[in-house]
Amino acid sequence: MNRVIIFDWDGTLVDARPRSLGVFQQVLSRQGIHADAQVASLLFEGTVASALDRFGITGRAARVSLDDYCASYLASSATQVQFFAGVRHSLRYWRRHGVRLAIVTSKMVELVRADDPDDELLSMVDVVVGDGMCAPKPSADGVSLALEKVGGSAQSSVMLGDSACDVTAARAAGCLVVGAAYGFFAEELKAVRPDRVADSPHLAFRHVSSLLGLSV
């Protein structure tokens, strides 16, 4: 079986918070809801649809707002998205060593691609499993689907993510998991005790490589 690394996207490989929050606040305002960035950050606790539901936007209004979010996100500038330090190097290293790479995210795939319009990271990734393709994390479905698509097994795989949902999904699928404490949810992440905790992308690179039996 192939060795596999499964990544979350936001808060793990990239920081797209300014873009995501700005667009979400615009969508809420068009529904008559004015939320500051802290309140709007509920967006990062699940899918866009689940975030809209928390604000009481349901039914037809939710469908309209979801379409609005997607269109507004695609129209916004990708320059608001930053890659975490060293992730290009890490992905290139793992690819050179024959590791298959997958992303499992609560974000829609088209929006993930909009975060990396030049394919700097995504050109090295074998598969992206996004919102709408299966049950969202903390379900293991996305992790299991990614493993199936790349021909990997949980026993030869490691997940890297920044939230408790990532840890829960990885464990339910039978994978080891490294917590990206440099991401958005450091305290809740540490509370669920991932197999390793990384306070920086460089330390994440070392932990993931070690768990896969790669010397760095």
Summary of the structure (lengths in Angstrom):
residues: 216
radius of gyration: 16.8
end to end distance: 21.9
largest distance: 54.0
contacts: 724
relative contact order: 0.18
helix: 50%
strand: 17%
